[in-house]
Amino acid sequence: MGLSAKQAYTNLKKRHAESAHLQGSASILMSDRTLSMPKGSAAERSQMVGVISAVNHRSMTDPVLGDWLEKAESEISKLAPIDQRNLELMRKSWVLSTAMPSDLVERGSKIRSEGRPLHAQQKTDRTGNWKDVEGWFKEAFDYARETGAVKKEVLGMPSIYDALLDGFSPGVSAKIVEAQFAKLDAALPDLIRATMERQKSQGGALPLDGSFHKSKQMRFNNWGVRAVGFDYERGRLDAITGHPSCGGSTGDKRITTFLDRGDFTKSFKACVHEAGHGMYYQGLDPDWAYQPVGGCQGMDIHESQSMIIEYQACMTPEFITLAALKAREVFGDAPSLQTGNLHKHMLNVQPSLIRVYADELTYPMHISLRAELERAVVEGELEVSDLPDAWNEGMQKRFGVQPENHIDGLMQDVHWYVGSMGYFPSYALGAMGAAQLFNAATAANPDIRPQIGQGNFKPLLDWLRPNIHARGCIVDASQLMKDATGETLNADHHVEHLKRRYLEEPGL
Amino acid sequence: MGLSAKQAYTNLKKRHAESAHLQGSASILMSDRTLSMPKGSAAERSQMVGVISAVNHRSMTDPVLGDWLEKAESEISKLAPIDQRNLELMRKSWVLSTAMPSDLVERGSKIRSEGRPLHAQQKTDRTGNWKDVEGWFKEAFDYARETGAVKKEVLGMPSIYDALLDGFSPGVSAKIVEAQFAKLDAALPDLIRATMERQKSQGGALPLDGSFHKSKQMRFNNWGVRAVGFDYERGRLDAITGHPSCGGSTGDKRITTFLDRGDFTKSFKACVHEAGHGMYYQGLDPDWAYQPVGGCQGMDIHESQSMIIEYQACMTPEFITLAALKAREVFGDAPSLQTGNLHKHMLNVQPSLIRVYADELTYPMHISLRAELERAVVEGELEVSDLPDAWNEGMQKRFGVQPENHIDGLMQDVHWYVGSMGYFPSYALGAMGAAQLFNAATAANPDIRPQIGQGNFKPLLDWLRPNIHARGCIVDASQLMKDATGETLNADHHVEHLKRRYLEEPGL
């Protein structure tokens, strides 16, 4: 083959950029589905997105890529360091996408496409009959275990669960998860109890009164999303029914939020959370944004970027004071919208059965339970049929309560229905990372918090851009944290943050 | 190769369906660009659509398709007739897409992507300096001539212009264009003169008075588009600035229209015209809609479907009477909205220099001029540098006027800037086809016109669906017309229609 190493690498770059644009196209098609598509076109739209995915897979498993990789790698030392890293990531992507036997790929498609409606049905029915889904969970865990085993083999991972984690949070090992989650498990139950006592002694928050009309909520949301630094020239915010999300392509981020007529803060928090995800994309280095080396890290770092905005920045007394002022401007003056009350309302801690409604303090406990259980099942230490008992036991230990209905228990989340074992830890890893990064950012620039209180997030973004966003995948997640904060991921920062906020910070 | 003929054909069907969905995806991305995309995302969106086009091209010129075709064709007689036709069309598509040398493909991309902004610039500047574009026109004509020569060769066409026509109106020969256009050239100049005299003697229409607010115009437009039978479950209508269009995918048609605050009929006519295009897609046989045999015919038949709605149906006295009633309901009563005046207004004939503003009667003359000139240049009978004189001479002959500024002359339309020689005839072929089809439809079901007067287009659609829409490309365009009307395309129907409408029909 007459191809030069340089040309081979150029071809690879072109093919990977194509892949990024195909994925971006599918995301925009999904956004259009929500915003504009007439309802009778749903079936065609699903086919379309399926075709893009299939064509992309075919293109990225084209045997010619194997030839190009070998050729390019034969002269890798001549490449600039960033290109070397890019080529390494291309190799990893190639190894993974060509390693899966096609029957496993097909089982994965089936589990993802059928698991989602099954979950939705269960949530609607609320019968919570474990026997109705036990077989499906077995299938999904078998699938996850088998794909994990393949990945473990080809990537030389220490365990199957490590391999599954790698699919969502590359560079984060099962050992890291275990060590860091242990700190949360040790500290949080007491912290939750102490916080609840403190909040009780301070008196509960007045419920938010007023009817928060859609247009007013969106005015408030748009104010917040603009304030935190989301770029509306390369993205938009829309109200929908359903779960909040950040979709769209790298250069056109589509944030969506639900609206709750009785409590505007729920939608607001969702908005700034999703804006954090969006701003991560918007801060990628444009020269590399469509290459493996220039894209976003895994879900752990991604969540750290949403949570640094939602939890670390927007729940500071500085920002809540500003938000309360704005809320009274938009919704009208009311006792429940006074600064002190809004502060109480937003920081209110109340253990509940449902993960997605959990507050900042109890949320990591939900994750620790799921991580513990999914690891045990994947590694063969626990049977799927033992999950209901193990779930209830774990809830009892962490929260002192357990669900009466499995739909409020192990049947509540979609992740296991669709075979996404290894996903859950990223939520708590993100919260830890957010605390650690915010500490480092505010230490480097003490003006960050006062400016947030003025509605100016630029100093925070000015720190996040060079330290996280624009670095893409130049290094792995652990090194990224180390470069940005001086140490690898350490849950102590998160625990300290929670203690400060919930036990030490005075009321407003 | 162990592949069976049956499997080879199945693979081909799958690949062609993928191609249709990729093209549909690109169209939805373009629609989203107009409806939802933030403006800072334009460059990425162009890349995205370019990638989809490139990936589709690569997929459809994959050498494996050549193997599949040979294999499938080896047992073509075992296939059902519709599959045989499908396979023939796949072969034609393969021959065409693999015949073009890559430098010609690249020149085509350049001419299309640079020609459009060049045209837009000229329209904005209005300097009309021929020397500024002469070189570009030469390049574009050279490109068209060379691609035509390749197509002539591989498809065995009688002439280069035949080959170019085939790209837009497959099955329509240069001979057909010449013969049918000659009938228009012979009849229309006199007819235009006679009509103008008649209209003068009847007194001109009052100008439409009133300010036609956007929301009211859209209410009126939506009423009309729904009335003519466009399915809003699989499509939508939006107001934009810029040219009206019918985009989107087969199962999700996106109609757009401009609004003119001073004359709501312009937008309305655009709407029902584009709805006609949309309804053609909506009427395709769903079992075959993404296969070559089940897609739409060329632009000639497509235009017949828009023009049968706009000109044949919506400009009947029956429908104008109904539309005037609706207009008064929506916009308020006014003398200029009385039935008789609206009828005069909509049928008003006034030769003008600009094709896109031309009325039903003068429009075909604009096309005949362009067709005559582009054929002559492509066939080497006329130099590009002689176009300005030839244009003015042709205008003088047809309309008795000629432009003072070339931007109102041969520089006005985008088609030649982007190398789309062979496109223009389809507009007039569509008008002819529409007249011929409407004659056949109303002869087969005399209730069609009265029902249109009731705002019920179902009887017309009930005829168009089995005779045109659902037949897709089962036969070629000539046979389609013959099957539907008993004869191949014949401009006499159009001429007769125009005479009836403009010289015989009484006022309202």
Boltz contact constraints between the chains, C-beta under 6 A:
constraints:
  - contact:
      token1: [A, 18]
      token2: [B, 51]
      max_distance: 6.0
  - contact:
      token1: [A, 21]
      token2: [B, 47]
      max_distance: 6.0
  - contact:
      token1: [A, 21]
      token2: [B, 48]
      max_distance: 6.0
  - contact:
      token1: [A, 21]
      token2: [B, 51]
      max_distance: 6.0
  - contact:
      token1: [A, 24]
      token2: [B, 48]
      max_distance: 6.0
  - contact:
      token1: [A, 25]
      token2: [B, 48]
      max_distance: 6.0
  - contact:
      token1: [A, 28]
      token2: [B, 29]
      max_distance: 6.0
  - contact:
      token1: [A, 28]
      token2: [B, 32]
      max_distance: 6.0
  - contact:
      token1: [A, 29]
      token2: [B, 28]
      max_distance: 6.0
  - contact:
      token1: [A, 32]
      token2: [B, 28]
      max_distance: 6.0
  - contact:
      token1: [A, 32]
      token2: [B, 32]
      max_distance: 6.0
  - contact:
      token1: [A, 35]
      token2: [B, 36]
      max_distance: 6.0
  - contact:
      token1: [A, 36]
      token2: [B, 35]
      max_distance: 6.0
  - contact:
      token1: [A, 38]
      token2: [B, 233]
      max_distance: 6.0
  - contact:
      token1: [A, 38]
      token2: [B, 234]
      max_distance: 6.0
  - contact:
      token1: [A, 38]
      token2: [B, 236]
      max_distance: 6.0
  - contact:
      token1: [A, 40]
      token2: [B, 233]
      max_distance: 6.0
  - contact:
      token1: [A, 40]
      token2: [B, 234]
      max_distance: 6.0
  - contact:
      token1: [A, 41]
      token2: [B, 234]
      max_distance: 6.0
  - contact:
      token1: [A, 41]
      token2: [B, 251]
      max_distance: 6.0
  - contact:
      token1: [A, 41]
      token2: [B, 252]
      max_distance: 6.0
  - contact:
      token1: [A, 44]
      token2: [B, 251]
      max_distance: 6.0
  - contact:
      token1: [A, 47]
      token2: [B, 21]
      max_distance: 6.0
  - contact:
      token1: [A, 48]
      token2: [B, 21]
      max_distance: 6.0
  - contact:
      token1: [A, 48]
      token2: [B, 24]
      max_distance: 6.0
  - contact:
      token1: [A, 48]
      token2: [B, 25]
      max_distance: 6.0
  - contact:
      token1: [A, 51]
      token2: [B, 18]
      max_distance: 6.0
  - contact:
      token1: [A, 51]
      token2: [B, 21]
      max_distance: 6.0
  - contact:
      token1: [A, 233]
      token2: [B, 38]
      max_distance: 6.0
  - contact:
      token1: [A, 233]
      token2: [B, 40]
      max_distance: 6.0
  - contact:
      token1: [A, 234]
      token2: [B, 38]
      max_distance: 6.0
  - contact:
      token1: [A, 234]
      token2: [B, 40]
      max_distance: 6.0
  - contact:
      token1: [A, 234]
      token2: [B, 41]
      max_distance: 6.0
  - contact:
      token1: [A, 236]
      token2: [B, 38]
      max_distance: 6.0
  - contact:
      token1: [A, 251]
      token2: [B, 41]
      max_distance: 6.0
  - contact:
      token1: [A, 251]
      token2: [B, 44]
      max_distance: 6.0
  - contact:
      token1: [A, 252]
      token2: [B, 41]
      max_distance: 6.0
